[in-house]
Amino acid sequence: MSTMKKNAPSARKRTVNLLVHLLLAVLAFLWVMPIVWIVLTSFRKEPGSYVTTFFPKGYTLNNYIKLFTNRTVLNFPKMFMNTLIIAVICCIISTFFVLSVSYSLSRMRFKFRKPYMNMAMILGLFPGFMSMIAQYYILKAMGLTTGSLIRIALIVVYSAGTGLGFQIAKGYFDTVPRSIDEAAIMDGATQWQVFTKITIPLSKPIVIYTVLTSFIAPWVDFIFAKVICGASADQYTVAIGLWNMLQKEYINQWYTCFAAGAVIISIPIAALFLYMQRYYVEGMSGAVKG
């Protein structure tokens, strides 16, 4: 009798685990299917956006070749380089801003510290594109909405206000013991040396998170890029280029190229994540060990 009572919870636990794993498998399937579909579509030989089958009837590499060679309508290589340059520069500037502001608010005490944090929290409740028109006219008054200066305008838009997004990084810096900073200062280290040589190496996970989000934001943005670029096609980003491929005059010939472009623009993000993942894991293990 006692054996049956012991086996009953074990059997119930196995049933629950089986149901949970089945649910996770279904969710994983639903999550992966759109990715599989867009990859298959990028190799589809049949043109157009409307098809009756999930798997293509024929496969070809011409969609990728056309994407990089056909520049009569959409210059995708130019758009890709524009976006890459903007994203890399914004990533560097934004990461520095976010980490600097977060560290200052976490470690330092000054008069307007709490009012600034409250103001940042309130401003964070409003979507960024509410200020889009005002930012455009400010940039226009500065002469940054024409020619190659559009890149500078986009870099300013994407990186200037990133210091307001300090909450997550500040929360992580708060978990780093202040005694480490105090010991370093007693040994003669400056606040900058404590920040760069002690706090940042101990905060690899949040640094990696900040780098990824700082790179992804300008890489995928469409609204600000479309407004600031206007009719300057030579300064378009990949988001605008992919959007143009879905216009009614281009969609029939460029839809499969749109799928190919979607696959290509995901490669830098995936490569950045895979490269930095090991630092993220090392940082997490070091934080737990410490």
C-alpha positions, 0 to 999 in steps of 0.5 A: 500500500505504501509503495502505491502511495510513493509511486502515485506522486512520481507518476503524476510528476512524470505526467506533468513534465510530459505535458509541459514538454509537449506545450514547450515543443508546440510553442517552439514549433510555432516560433520556428515556423515563420523563420523557416518559411522566410528562409524557404521563400528567400530561395523560392524560384516562383515570383510573387507574394501569393502562393498555394504551398508552404514549400517552394516548387523550385529553389534558386539563388537568383534572389540573393544575386538580384538583391546585390546586383540589380541596382536599377530600382533598389540599391540594397548594398548601399542601404546595407552599408548605410545601416551598418555604419550607423548601427556600429557608431550608435552602438559604441556611443549608446553603450558608453552613454548608458553605462556611464549614466547607469554607473553615475546614478548607482555609485554617486550621490548628487543633488538632482539625482532622484529628480533626474531618475523620476523625470527619466521614468516619466519620459520613458512612459511616452513612445519616442516617435512622439518627438519625431517631428520636433527632432526633424525640424531641429535637425533641418535647422542644423542642416543635417537632413540633406546629403551624407549629413543624414547619417550624422542626423540618424546617429544623433537621433538614435544615440543622443537620448539613450542615457535615459534608458539607464534603469536596467544597467543601474539595477545590475550595477547596484548588485556589484558590492560597493566595498570593491570600489572603496578598496580600489579607491583606498589603493589610489584608483580614480573613479574612472579607473574603478569604472573601467577596470573593476566595475565593467569587467564584473558586469559583462552580462549587462554590458553585452545586453547594452551592446546588443540593444544599442546595435539592434535599435538603429538596425531595425528602425523604420520610422525615424529613418523614413522621416529623416531620409525623406526622398534621399534614396542614396541614404536609405537604410535596409528597413526602408529598402525592405519596405519599398520592396513590398510596395504594389509596383515592386512586390511581384518582382521583389517579394522573394528578394525581400525574403532574402534581404530579411535573412541577410539583415538577421545575420549581423545580429545573430553573429553579434549575439553568438560572438558575445554569448560566451562573454555573457555566460562567463560574466554570469558564472563569475557573478554567481561565483563572486 
